[in-house]
Amino acid sequence: MTMVLVWLDGILLMVKTHLKILWKDGSIMGFVSEGKEKTLLKKKQRGTFLLCFSESIRDGGITFSWVDYSPTEEDLMPILQEFLNDPNVFDSVDIL
């Protein structure tokens, strides 16, 4: 139970510190299962993506899932809070 609380605390801190605007405007759904994630992306156009809270990073992290229509799948390293501490991290990202 303690590990779950540490993980949840890390996620909440990440949202509060770095993703507050996205949470308030409804861009963040909350927690979704891998099956729901695949359903949300199914039949979407190439380039559509989801940011998901990583279940494997104890102190909170974000993973990406996207539509590519490629025959191979690749796992990417989750984004950690240290990366989000960079004040310029989103300068080159166009958030719709």
N, C-alpha and C positions, 0 to 999 in steps of 0.2 A: 504493500500500500504506500509506503514511503516513496518508492521509486516513481509511482504514478503521480504523487503530489509534486515531486521535484520536476517531473516532465511537464505537468500541467502548469506549474509556476513558471517554467521557462517559456512555454508557449504564450502565456498571458503577458509576461514581461516583454516578449518580442512584439506582440500586438500593440501593447500600450506604448512602447518606446518607439517603434519604427513603422507600424502599420495602422495607426489610429485613424487616419483619414480614410483609408480603404475600408476599415471596419465600419465606420460611421456612415459611409455612403452606400453600404450594402454590397460592396465588391467581395467581401469575405463571407462565405456561407456558414462557416463553422467546421464541424468535423464530418467528413464523408468517408464511406468505406471505399475500398479499391474497386468493388463492383459498381458502385454509384459513380465513381470517378470515370470509369470506362463508359458507362451509360451516358454521362454528361458530354463526353467527347465524341461519342459515336455519331457518325454522319455530319460532323462539323467540318468546316473548311480547313485546309492545310494551314498551319500556323496558329490555330486556336490553342490556347494553353490554360492549364490550371496550376496554381501554386497550392501546395498541400503541406500541412504540418507533418514533419517527419516523425514517425513512431520510433525510430531507432536512435535519435539524438537525445540524450538525457536532458540537456539544458535548453532544448528548443532549437529547431532548425526547420528549413523549408525545402521541399523538393518540387521539381517541375514535372508535369506530364503534358505532352503536347501531341497534336495531330501532325503526322509526317507522311503517312502512307508508305513507309519504308518496310521492306521485308525483315529487317533486323531491328532488335530493340537494344537500347543501351541504357545502363544505369549511370546516373550522374551523382556526384557528391552533393549532399545537402548543403544549402547555404546556412552558415552559422551566424550567430549574433555578432561576432567580431567583424564579419564582412559588412553587416548592416550598420555598424558604428561609423563607417566612412560617410561623412556628410555629403559626398558627391556620388554615392553609389547609384542613385536613380537619375542622374543628369542625362544619360544617354538612352533612357527608357521612355517610350511614349505610352503612358497608361491611359487607356480609353475610358 
